[in-house]
Amino acid sequence: MDKERILVKLDEIEQYLYEIYANMPQSYEEYRANPLLKRAMERLLQITIEACIDTCAILVKEMKLGLPSSDEDFIDKLRGKILSEENVYNLKMMKKFRNVLVHGYAKIDDYKVFKILKENMTDIEKFLDEVKDFLRKHS
């Protein structure tokens, strides 16, 4: 297993989380009043989610779990092997929200982005913990 490649991706995610935490305004009003900050936080959220999906893809390939049919399939293939049911669900929801950010399916709801940034970054931390735990057990 290319553990180094996975660890590099995990470091990338941790750096993005640090940037989110370091720049997150305390209130929604502060967030809403700064268009540049809003766009930067949206981008950080997007690339954080993409890095999580990339990590799943690397793990599926390294573990030889078969050819996935979609990005969501990368996540599903890790259910019970690395990721808990809760993390599988959370990652799928994040991926869907990432699609909204990237493709602009609807006008981006600033309050929803702010709420996700304030309340759901622990989901990314849980993902990191599960992957690191797997790597420790299989090194």
C-alpha positions as CSV (number, residue, x, y, z in Angstrom):
1,M,0.0,0.0,0.0
2,D,1.3,3.5,-0.9
3,K,0.9,4.8,2.6
4,E,3.0,7.9,1.8
5,R,0.6,9.0,-0.9
6,I,-2.3,8.7,1.4
7,L,-0.5,10.5,4.2
8,V,0.3,13.4,1.8
9,K,-3.4,13.7,1.0
10,L,-4.4,13.6,4.7
11,D,-1.9,16.4,5.4
12,E,-3.5,18.4,2.6
13,I,-6.9,17.9,4.2
14,E,-5.5,19.0,7.6
15,Q,-4.0,22.1,6.1
16,Y,-7.4,23.0,4.5
17,L,-9.1,22.5,7.8
18,Y,-6.6,24.7,9.5
19,E,-7.3,27.4,7.0
20,I,-11.0,27.1,7.5
21,Y,-10.7,27.3,11.3
22,A,-8.2,30.2,11.1
23,N,-10.4,32.3,8.8
24,M,-13.9,31.4,10.0
25,P,-15.8,34.5,11.2
26,Q,-17.7,34.2,14.5
27,S,-21.0,35.3,13.1
28,Y,-23.1,34.8,10.0
29,E,-23.4,38.6,9.7
30,E,-19.6,38.9,9.5
31,Y,-19.5,36.1,7.0
32,R,-22.2,37.5,4.8
33,A,-20.7,41.0,4.8
34,N,-17.4,39.9,3.3
35,P,-17.9,38.5,-0.3
36,L,-14.2,37.7,-0.7
37,L,-14.1,35.7,2.5
38,K,-17.3,33.9,1.5
39,R,-15.9,32.8,-1.8
40,A,-12.6,31.8,-0.2
41,M,-14.4,29.6,2.4
42,E,-16.6,28.0,-0.3
43,R,-13.5,27.1,-2.3
44,L,-11.7,25.7,0.8
45,L,-14.8,23.6,1.6
46,Q,-14.9,22.4,-2.0
47,I,-11.2,21.4,-2.2
48,T,-11.4,19.8,1.3
49,I,-14.3,17.6,0.1
50,E,-12.5,16.8,-3.1
51,A,-9.3,15.8,-1.2
52,C,-11.5,13.4,1.0
53,I,-12.9,11.8,-2.2
54,D,-9.4,11.6,-3.7
55,T,-8.3,9.8,-0.5
56,C,-11.1,7.3,-0.9
57,A,-10.1,6.7,-4.5
58,I,-6.5,6.0,-3.5
59,L,-7.6,3.6,-0.8
60,V,-10.0,1.7,-3.0
61,K,-7.2,1.3,-5.7
62,E,-4.6,0.4,-3.1
63,M,-6.9,-2.2,-1.5
64,K,-7.9,-3.6,-4.9
65,L,-11.6,-3.2,-4.1
66,G,-12.6,-3.1,-7.7
67,L,-13.5,-0.5,-10.2
68,P,-16.0,2.0,-8.8
69,S,-18.8,3.2,-11.0
70,S,-18.9,6.7,-9.5
71,D,-17.3,8.9,-6.9
72,E,-20.0,7.7,-4.4
73,D,-19.0,4.1,-5.1
74,F,-15.4,5.0,-3.9
75,I,-17.0,5.9,-0.6
76,D,-19.3,2.8,-0.5
77,K,-16.5,0.4,-1.2
78,L,-14.8,1.6,2.1
79,R,-17.9,1.0,4.2
80,G,-17.0,-1.3,7.1
81,K,-13.4,-1.7,5.9
82,I,-12.2,1.7,6.8
83,L,-15.2,4.0,7.2
84,S,-18.1,3.8,9.6
85,E,-21.7,3.9,8.3
86,E,-21.9,7.5,9.8
87,N,-18.8,8.6,7.9
88,V,-20.0,7.0,4.6
89,Y,-23.3,8.9,5.0
90,N,-21.5,12.2,5.9
91,L,-19.1,11.9,2.9
92,K,-21.9,11.3,0.5
93,M,-23.7,14.4,1.8
94,M,-20.5,16.4,1.5
95,K,-20.0,15.2,-2.1
96,K,-23.5,16.3,-3.0
97,F,-22.9,19.7,-1.5
98,R,-19.6,20.0,-3.3
99,N,-21.5,19.5,-6.5
100,V,-23.7,22.4,-5.7
101,L,-20.6,24.6,-5.0
102,V,-18.9,23.6,-8.2
103,H,-21.8,23.4,-10.7
104,G,-24.0,26.0,-9.2
105,Y,-27.1,23.8,-9.5
106,A,-28.9,26.4,-7.4
107,K,-28.0,29.7,-6.0
108,I,-25.6,29.0,-3.2
109,D,-27.2,29.6,0.2
110,D,-24.7,31.6,2.2
111,Y,-26.3,30.6,5.5
112,K,-26.1,26.9,4.6
113,V,-22.4,27.2,3.7
114,F,-21.8,29.1,7.0
115,K,-23.6,26.5,9.0
116,I,-21.7,23.6,7.4
117,L,-18.4,25.4,8.0
118,K,-19.4,26.0,11.7
119,E,-21.0,22.7,12.5
120,N,-19.7,19.9,10.1
121,M,-16.0,20.2,9.9
122,T,-15.8,17.6,12.7
123,D,-17.1,15.2,10.1
124,I,-13.9,15.7,8.2
125,E,-11.9,15.2,11.3
126,K,-13.7,11.9,12.0
127,F,-12.9,10.8,8.4
128,L,-9.2,11.7,9.0
129,D,-9.3,9.7,12.3
130,E,-10.8,6.6,10.7
131,V,-8.3,6.6,7.8
132,K,-5.3,7.2,10.1
133,D,-6.5,4.4,12.4
134,F,-6.7,2.1,9.4
135,L,-3.2,3.0,8.3
136,R,-1.8,2.5,11.8
137,K,-3.4,-1.0,12.0
138,H,-2.1,-1.9,8.5
139,S,1.4,-0.6,8.4
